[in-house]
Amino acid sequence: MANKNVELMRGEPEIAVRKLAIPIMISMLLTASYNIVDGIWVAGLGQAAIAGIGFVTPIFMILNGVSVGLGNGATSSISRAVGAKNHEKASKSATHSLLIFLTASILLTVVLLIILEPLLKAYGASGQSLVEGIKYGTPLFAGLFAFMFANGGSGILRGEGDMKRAMYAMIVSVILNFILDPLFIYVLGLGSAGASLATIVSSVGSASVIIYWILIKKDTYVDVNLKGFKFESKIAKDILKVGIPSSLDMLMMSIAMSFYLRFIASVGGEYGIAAFTSGQRLYLFGIMPLTAIGSAVAAVSGSAFGARNWDYLSRTHSYGTKFATLFGLAIMLILVVFAPQLSLIFAYTPETAPLIPEITNFLRIASFGLLLVGIGMPSSFFYQGIGRGTTSLCWTIIRELIFTVSCTYLFGIVFNWGLIGIWTGLAVGRIIASILNYTYARYTIRQLKNVLN
């Protein structure tokens, strides 16, 4: 039953990480282009629209994070079954994952639509920025099912090493988004709502392609049979023990983001929020390759763990961190050197032009965190791969809520460095946490070798 993707997962870990990371990298860069394209078109609507969407960002992180997190749960469960050469369990994991995606999308859509306005106000949105935030957020959250099945379905494909088709589905989505954004925002006059509506319709396209491959064409390694489905709590728990903590990763980052927004609003007002929102889009775009390498590490680690091959497990983590560090250095140099030019992407109108100096400051300071995020991020994904989702979640809390929030408050508020201090805190906090995360991952690998040999 094994195909070339599965054989790659079971082979030399360095080759597997490298080959699997590239299509994931392309997929994630395309995913990030959603935000970039939305930002470019929304910039023409003015500073209030930019700020309004910025206030939605922490909530959107929860929305998108749950879908990605549950997809990671599917990846971990399936990849460990692949490593153990248990085709039946891999297929059952895929089937249970689809049921979990459906249930979660229904429940979260209702909750998010109810809490949208109170959350925006809690983040400090008011006046026109609140209006724009609601306009942008409502369609986005109403279409949660599209993100759930697009990201979750990609997780199923990643679990069996099929990264290329996950990439193809994303290409479909990005092309649709590129076409629909200007059409919905300006031609149809929907404004901020048009940007999110375009994103949802595009995600429906991506999800439809993946579901077609899994349920209709049935040419995947996993064999999903909904007619003979029997719920098994053990399988569901195996998915959720990684999926839930991974989803909470994004919630923790969203909570941290709410702190950043409050700190920024207190020292820089709407101007600071708009500069941060624009710069953050570029930063998030920049870390996508590192996230992709982390996802490859998770899949290959899961396979090595399932096969009880501790040498492959150690090599997977070691190579993944080296690979990610090289990418992190290159991305940091690009963001620092070309900061003024990149700032123009989101500040090309007379009204938004004053944002350029502060976006430039953000990129030139916060991006230094990328020097060592390359060793921290693959470490967090490594824990997910071996089924320790809670450990991964703990490191997210340590990185974002303990070190980075503390450092932004210390440099920005206590030391009274203002926005420059907050940008500095973002870099320093993540660097410290990444070093500790990597150290603990190597310790975990040594313990697995000693205890389970």
N, C-alpha and C positions, 0 to 999 in steps of 0.2 A: 504493500500500500504506500510505501515511501516514494516521494517524488524528489526532484533535484533540490527543491527548497529545504525539505526535511533533511536530506543528506548533507547539505551545506551546514545546517544547524548542528549536526552531529560531528562535523569535521574539525579541522584545525581552527581554533578559536580566533586567532588573529585575522585569518582570511574571512571567517564568518562575520566578525564585527565590522570589518572594512566593507565587505560587499553588501551587508544588510544596512549599514548606516547611510550609504549614499542615497538610495531611493527614499529612505525615511527622511533624510535631510532635505531632499527636493520637495517631498510632501509637506514638511513642516514649514519650509520657506514659502511655499505656495499658500499654506494656511495663514502664515503671518501676513501675507500680501493682502488678505481680507482687510485687516486693520489698516495697512498702509494705504490701500486703494480707497477705503472708506474715509480715512483721514484726509487724503488729497481732495476728494470731492466735497467733503463736509467743510473743509477750510474756506471754501467759497461762500459758506453760509454765515461766517463771522465768528468772533471770539466766544460768544455765548453758546453757540452750537458746539464748538470745540470743547468748552468747559463742561457742557451738559453731558456729552458723550464720555468725557473723562470721569464724571461722577458715576456713570453706569459701569465703567470698567471693572471695579471690584466685584460687582454683582455678576457681571458677565463671566468673570473668572470662576465663580462658583458654578454657573451654568455649564460652561465649557469644561470645567474641571471635573465635574461629576461624570460627564460622558467620556472624557479621556481616562479618568480614574477607573471606571468600570471596564473600559477597554483594556487597560493595563492588567486588571484582574483576569480578564479572559486570556490575554497574552501569557501571563505567568502560569496559569493553570494548564493551558494547552501545551506550552513549550516544555513544561516539566513532564507531561504525559508523552510528548514526542521523544524526549531524552530517555524515558523509561521504556520506549517502544510499545506503549499502550494505546493503540489506535481507538479502541472503544471509549476509553476515558476522555481522550482528546475530543471525540465527536460529541460525547455527552456534555462536556464543558462548553462547547460551542453552542449547543442547543439551549442549555440553561442560561447562557449569556444573553441570548436573544430575548428570552423571557424577562430577564432582569432589566434589560434596556427598556423594554416596553413598559414595565411596571414603574420604573423610576421616572420615565419621561412624563407619564400621566400625573403622578404625585407631585413632582417638582414644578410642572407647569402651573398647577393650581396655586401652590405655595408662593412661587416667585411673582405671579401677577398680583397677589394680595399684598405682598410686602414691598413692592416696587417703590411706591411713593414715600412711605415711611423711611425706607432705607436711604433713599436719595437725600431726604431731609437730614437724616442722621449723619450723613457724610458731609453735610454743610451746603447742599444745593439749595438755592432760593431764586426767586424771581424768574427771569428768562432762562437761566441755566437749568432750573428745575423743570420748566415747561419742555425744553429741548430734550432733557434727560428722559422724561416720561414718553415723549414722542418716539425717541430712539429705542427705549427699552421694551415697550409694550409688544411690538411685533417680534422682537428678538426672543422674548421669553415665551410668547405664545407658540413659537415654532421650535420649542425645545426638542421635540421628537426627532427633528431633522438632524440636529447635532448629535443626539444620542445614538442614532443608528449609523451615522457617517463615521463618528469617532470610535464607537463601540465595534462596528463591523470591521474597521481597520485593525482593531486590536485582535480580532479573531484571525485575520489574515497574517498579522505579525507573529502570532503564536506558532504558526506552521512555517514561518520563514518566507512567506509570500509578500515581500515588501513592494515589489514592482507594481502589482495590481492595486495595492492601496494607494500608490503614487498616481496611477492612471485615473482612479476615481477622483482624486483631489484635483487633477488637471481639468477634468470636466467641470468641477465645482468652481474653480478659479476663472475659467473662461466665461462661465455664466455670470459670475459676479462682476467681472470686468465690463461685460455688455450691459447688465441690468442696473448697475450703480448710477451712471449718468441719466439713464432712461427714467428710473423711478424718482431720483432726487430732483432733477431739473425739468425734464420733458413733461413728466406727469405732475410735477410740482409738489411732491410729497415731502421734500426737505429731509430732515433727520430720520423720519420714519422710513423714507425710501431707501436709505442706506442699510438699515437693519432688515427691511423686507427683501432687498436684493440678496443679502447674506443668507437668509432663510431659504429662499427659493433655490439658491445655488447649492445649499446643503442637501436639499431634497434630491437634487440631481445626483450628488455624490452617493448618498445613501441608497438610492434606487439601483445604481450600478452594482454596488457591493452585495446587496440583497439578491440581485439577479444571479450573480456568480454562485452565491452560497445555497440559495433555495431553489432556483430554477435550472440553471445550467449544471449545477452540482459537479463541478470539476475541481473542487478543493480537496485537500487531504482529509479534512474533517467531513464527516457525512451527517448532515443535519436532517433528521427525519421528524417533523412535527406531528405527523399522524400517529406514530407509535410512542409519543412522548410520555414519559413517566417521571414525575418530579422526584429528585433525590436530594435531600437536604445536605448530604455530605458534599456533593458536587457544588451546590450553591454556596455552601460555606467556604469551600476551597477557592472559589472565585472572589467571594466577598471579603475574605481575610486579607486580600491585597487590594481589591477594588474599593472598599470603603475607606481604608486609610489613604489610598492614593487620591480619592475624591476629596477627602478632608485636607490633603496637601494644599489643594487650590483654595479651600475655605480658609486655611491658616494664612495663606498668602494674601487672600482678600482682606482678612482682618488686619494684617500688617499694612496693606495698601490704605486702609481707612485711616490708620495712624499717620502714614506718610502724608495723605491728603490734608488731614487736620493740621499737621505741623506746617506744611507748605502754605495752606490758606492763612494761618496765623501770622506768617512772616512775609508772604508774597501775594496774598489775595488771589483774585481771579487770574491775574497775570501769571503768578507762580504756578497755579493749577494748569493753565493752558500750556505753559512752557514744559512743565513736567509731563503732561499727557502726550505732547508731541514727541519729546525726547524719549519717553518710555516706549513709544511705538517702535522707534528705531532700535532701542536697546533689546526689546523682546524679539525683534526680527533678528538681531545679531546673535542671540543665544540659541536660536532655533537649531543650528548645526550641532551645538553641544547637547541639546535635548535629544536630537536624533541619534547621536552616538550613544547616549545613555539608554535610549530605547533598544538599540541593538545589543548593548551590554545586558539588558534585562532578559531579552529573548535567548541569547546564547548562554547566559548564566543559568537560566531556567533549565535549558537542555542539559548542560553539564551537571547541574545539581540532580536532575532526574536520573541521569546515568551514573551518579555517584563518582564522577571523574574530577577529583579535587585539583589535579594539575591543570586541567582545562579551565576549571573555575577560577583559579588564581591568575592564569594567563589572560583570561577574558577581562578581568577587572584591571590588571596591570596595563594591558595594551589599550583598553578603552580610555583610561585616564591620560595616557601619553598622547593618544590620537586627539582627544578633546582639548588638551592643553595647547597643542600646536594650533588648532583652529581658533581657540580663545585668544591667543596672542595675535594672530593675523587679523581677527575681527576687531580687537581692541585698537590696533594700529590704524585700521581704516576709519573707525569711528572718531578717533582722536585727530588724525591728520585732516580728514575731510569734514569735520564737524560743521563749519560755516556753510559749506555747500549743501550738506545733507539737511541742515536746518531750513533751507529754502523750500524743501518739499512741503513743509507744513506752514510756511509763512510767506506765501507768494503774493498776498494781497496787501494794499496799503494799510488796511486795518490791522493785519497780523504781523507785518514787518517788524514792529518793535520787539517781537518775541525772539528774533534771531540771536541776539547776544546771549540770552539766558538758556535757550536750547543748546547753543554751542557750549556754554559752561557745563551744562548737565552732561553732555556727551563726553567732554574732555576730562571730567572728574569721575563720574559714576562708572564709566567704562573700564576704569582701572581694576574694578572687581573681577573682570574677565580673566585677569592674569592667573587666578587660581580657582575660578568657578569650574574650570575644566577638570580638576581632580575631585571636586565635591559632587557635581551633578551625576557623573557615571556611578559614583559610590551609592547615591540614593537609589538609582535605578537598579543597581546590583541587589540591594535588599529586596526589592519587589520581585526580581527574577527568582530568588531562592524562596519566595513565599513569605518573607518577613515584612509585610506591608506596614505594620505598626512601627518597626524600627525606622523605616523610611520617613514616616510621618513625624516621628520624634525629631529627626534631623531637620525637617522643614521648620518645625517649631523653634528649634535651637537657632537655626540660621536667620529666619525672618523675624520672629516675634521676640527672641531674646537678644541676639547680637545686633541685627540690623536696625530694629526699632530703637533699641537703646543708643546705638551710635548716632542715628539721625537726630534723636532728641538731644544727646550730649553736645554734638557739634553745632547743630542748628539753633537750639533753644538755650541750653545752659551756657555754652561758650559764646552765644549771640553772633554766630557767623552767618545767620540768615540762610538764604537759599544755597549758598556755597557750602555751608556746613551740612545741610541735609544731603546734598549730592555727595559730599565726602563720606558721610555716615553710611550711605548705601554701599559704597565701595569697601570701606574698612570692615563693616559687619560681615559682609559676604566672604571676604578673604579669610578672616579668622575662622569662621564656621566651616569653610571648605577644607581647611587644613585639618581640623579636628575630625571632620567626617571621613576624610580619606584614611586617616590614621586608624579610626575605629573599624573601617571596612577591612583593612589588612589584618587587624587583630581578629575579626570575625572569621576570615578565611583560615587563619592559623588554628583557631579553635575547632572549626569544622574538620580540618585534617586530623587533629589530635583525638577528637571525641568520636568521630564516625568511622575512622579507619578500622 
